[in-house]
């Protein structure tokens, strides 16, 4: 798992039926330490099993619940291809195991929801795409801040102008598509009209090529809100923007014919275009918080924020993944007690606020601790 979106986290949370088991652990890609990873995972499974029993589940049922995760212990190939970390989620009828490219702290948690806060750093390494397009070739490159890889477009998408026109001509002739006969430069007004009609014909072919390409891109990208950076000659990128129905094509483009430019070079140029956009987005969110705080529809107090999140009032939640705040939610009154140190039956209130915000379709903004508005452990803008 390279990146994760709010919708993916919400789907994960909604898939869990209590009790929900969340296991995180660091892993090793190579070397002698790889052999220790299954041992560490086995210990975490024992911890989770003990927590289930402590919460009243019979030992046989606890073992059965964790059996899909336990089967990983015998999968040698799984452990030979680990990333920086492992995230495992188990509940009745549900099991997912993800290799993640971030370091995570070893933990096993049993709760009424899956723990998601350790995955939030994956949201900062945002997904975006570079579409390198010319009349002769197309490449779609899926990117994060640190990595990129070329992805295949659907087979029914023409990857060049000639292929698009040839494919269209199988269904209708050029005469049918372009009713004006340009073979005689003096017909329909002479040479000027003939040249204009030829230009219109070429433009129509180009737009047909770009529209069907755009349709293929829409079907391929994982996140419809991801930014798209176009790479191409100045004669083709404006036409693609005109033809496209994609939401987030950047105004700036990577100029020049991209046919012989390496994917990594295009990736680096795209990051240069996106950095100021991302920085500006965070500044705008922080300014929104300041305005909302003055209007008394924002807070930087964990207990206030969680109580608002429990009733769906949180519109935007600012979370620093390395921050923790422990406490207890009183089930009858839904009031929150924050404790300086974790006590029995406490939970990570920041994780709970994140879960509740996702479940009520709020926006999660992942920040570094020093970027947190209000300089607290958590910050939120309310809907009302």
N, C-alpha and C positions, 0 to 999 in steps of 0.2 A: 504494500500500500504506500504510494508516494504522497498523495494528498487526500484530503477528505473534505467534504462539503457539509454545510448545515443540514441539508436534506438527507444525506447519508447517515449522519449521526442521529437525526430524528427517527429514521427508519430502523436503525439499530435499537434505539431505546424502546420504540413501540413494539418491536419483535419479542421483547423479553417478558416472560410471565414469572412472577415471584414464586420461589426465590431465584434471583439472578446472580450468577457467579461471574466475576470479572477477574482475569488473571493477567498480570503484566510482568515481563521479565526481560532483562538485557540478554542478548545472545551474541555469539561470536561467529564470524564468517569463515574463519580458518584457524589453523593451529591447534595445539593440544587442548586449549580451553573449550573447543567445540564439544569434547566428550563430557564436559561438566554440565552442559546445557540441559540434557534430559534429566540429570540428577536433580538440578535446581527445580526443574518443572515438576518432577515427582514430589519434591518437598512442598511446593506450592499447592499441588493437588491435595496432599494430606492436610494442609492448613485449611483449604476450602472445605474439605470433607468434615473436619472437626467443627468448623463454624456452622455448617448445616446441621450437624447433630446437636450442637449447643442451642440452636434455634428450634429444636424439637423434632427434627426429621429423623426417622428411623435409619440406623446405619446401612441397612440393605438398600433403602431408597436413595440415600446420599451417594452410595457407590454407583448405583444404576444411573443417577443423574449425570455423574461425572465420567461415565464410561466412554462417551465419544472423545473427550479430551484425553483420557488415559490411553486410548489407542494410538495417540501420537508418539508415545514412548517407544513403540516398536517400529516406527517408520523411520528407518535410517536415512533415506533420501531427504525427508523433511528437515532433519537436523543438519544435513550437509549443505543446505542452501539457505541458511538463516541470514537475516539482515542484521540491523543494529538492535532490534528489539522484537518481542513477540507479544501479541494481544490476543487473548482467548476469551470467548463469551459463551456461556452455557446456561440454558434454562430448559424447562420442560419442552421437548420437541424442537429445540433450537440449539445449533452449535456453529460457531464461526471461529476460525483461527487465522490471524493476519500477521504476516511479517511486516514490520514497519521500519522505515529508514531513519528512525530517531531513537535515541537512548531513552529507555523508560526504567523507572525504579521498580524493583521486584515487589510485588504485592498480590495478595489474593483477598478479594472482597465479596461478601455475600450480602445482598441488599434486596430491596423491592424494585430496584432498577439497575441497569448496567452502568458501571462507572465509565465516564467518557472523558474526563478532564485530561488524563495522560495523552489522549490523542489530539488535543487541541493544537499543539505545535504544528501538526500536519496541515492545519488550516492557514498558517502563516506562509507556508511554501506554496503559494497560490498557483492553481492550474491556469495556463494560458496556451494559445496556439499561434504558430506562425504559418501563414498560408503563402507559399512561394508559387507565384503564378505567372506564366507567360503564355504566348500563343502555342508553344510547342510542348510544354511540360507543366506538371503540377506536383507539388509536395505539400502535405499537411504534417506539421511537426508539433507534437504534443510536448509541452514544456512545463517545468517548474523553475524556481529561481536557480537551482543548481544543476538540473539535468534536462535532457531533451531526447526524444526518440521519434522517428518517423512512423506514422500510422497509415494504414491502407484505407483508401476510399472505397465505397461499394463498387462492385464489378460493373454495374450498369452506368457508371459515371465516365463520360469521355474525358480523357486526360490531356487532350490537345484540341485546338480549334478545328483542324482538319478532321479529326475523329468525330467531333460533335456534328459537323456539317454533313459528313458522310453518313452518319447514323440517321440524321434527320431526313436525308435525301432518300433513304430506303422507304420512307412513308409518304413523302410528297416531293414533287419535282421542284427544281429551282424556279421554273416558270410559275408553278402554283404558289410558291412562297413569295415570289417577287413578280407581280403581275406586269410590271413595265418591261417592255422589250428594249434592251439596250444594245442590241446587235447593230442597229443602224443609228449612228450618232446624230443623224438629222431628223429621226423620227421623234415625235412628242416634244418638239421644241428645239432640236438640234443638239450640238456638241455639249453645251452647258448642261442641258437636262440629262443627257446620257452620262456625263461624269457625275452629276449629283446622284443619279439613280444608282450608279455603281458604288458610290460612297455609302448610300443608304443600305444597299445590299450587304456590303462588308460589315457595317455597323450592326445590322440585324443579326448576321451570323455570329459576330462577337458576343452580342448580348444573349443570344440563345445558348452559346457555349458557357458563358459565365453564370447564367441562371441555373442551368442543370448542374454545374459545378457547385454552386451555392447550396442547392438542394442536397447534394451528396455530403457536403461539409456539415450541414445541419443534422443529418442522420448519423454522423460519425462522432461529433464532439460529445464528451461526457457531461459537460455542464453548460447549459444554454447561456449562463451569465458570464462565462469565461471571456476574457479579452481575446480578440483576434488581431494580430499584427500582420498586415499585408506586406509582402515583399514582391516588388515587381517594377517594371518600367512605368514611367509617369503616364504613358499612353494607355495603360491597361488598368491600373489600380483605381482611378476615378470611376471607370466603367463598372468595375466589380462592386464598388460601394453603391452605385446606382442600381445594380441588379440584385443586390443582396437583401435578405430578410433577417440577417444575423443582428443581434442586439448591440454587441459591444465591439465593433471594429474601431480601432484607434484612429484618431485623426492623422497622426504622423505615420508614415510608412517607411519601409526600408527600400530606398530607391535603387534602381538599376536592375538589369537582367539577372535573376537569381539562379539561372540554370546551372552555373558552374561554381556557385558559392556553397561552401560546406554547411551542413546543418548547424554545427557548433558556432560558426561565425554568425549565422542568422539569429541563433538563440541569444548570443551576446548583444547583438544590436537591438533585439527586441526588448531585452531587459533594460537597456539604456532608455528606451522609449517609455517603458512602463514604470520605472522607478519614481519619477516625479508624479505620475498619476496616483500610485499607491500612497505616496507621502501626502499628497493633497487630500486624498480620501480620509486618511487618519486625522489630519488637521481639521477637516470639516466635522468629523464625528466628535472630536474633542471640543470644538466650538459649540456644537449642538448641546453637548452636556452642560457647558457653562451657561448657555441661555436657558436650558431647561431647569437647572438648579436655581437660577434667579426667579424662575416662574413657579418654583416649588413642585415641579414634576420630575425630579431627579434626586438621586441620593448616592452617597458613598459609604453608607452604613450597612454592614452585612445583614443584620437582623431585619432592618426595614426592607432591604432589597428582596430578601428571601420571602418575607411575608407577602410582598407585592407579587413576586413570581408565582407563589402558590395559588393566587387567584387570577393569574393571567394578565397582570397589569404591566409587565416589563416589555417594552418595545425594543430596547437595545441594551445588551449586557456587555460590559467591558471585563474581560477575564485575562489575568496573567497566570498561565498554567502552573508556574512554580509556587504560587501562593496557596496557602491553606488556612482555613478557619474552621475550627471544630465547635460543635454545639449540638443541641437537641431540639427537635420540633415537637411541641406538645400536641398530641393527636386530637384532643378534644377542642382546644381553642385555636389550634394552628398558629400559636405564638412561638417565637424562636428565642432560645437562650444561647448566647455565645460564650464559650469558655476559653480562658487563656491557654489551657492545656487540655488535651483530649481526656475525656472521662468515659466511664462505662456507658455503652449505648449511644455514644456520640457518633456523628458522621461528619464528613467534609462538607460544610455548608456551601462552599463555592461550587463544588461538583453538583450538589442538589439544585442550586440556583441555575446552573447551566442546563441541567436536564429539564427543569420546569420551563425555562425560557424557550428551549427547543420545542418542547411539547405544545407550547402555545404560539408557535410560529414567530417567536421573537428573533432578533438578529444578534448573533454572537460576534463581537469584535475582539480578536486576540491581540494582546499588547504585551510588551515587556513591562516589568514591574515599575520601572521609572517613567513609563508612558501613561500610567493609570491616571485618569482624570480624578481630581480630588485627593490624590496621594494616599488613598486607602488601600484595602485589600481587594475591593470590588467596587464597581460603579455601574449605575444603571440610569437609563432614561425611561420614564413611565409613559404609558399610553394616555393616562388621565390621572 
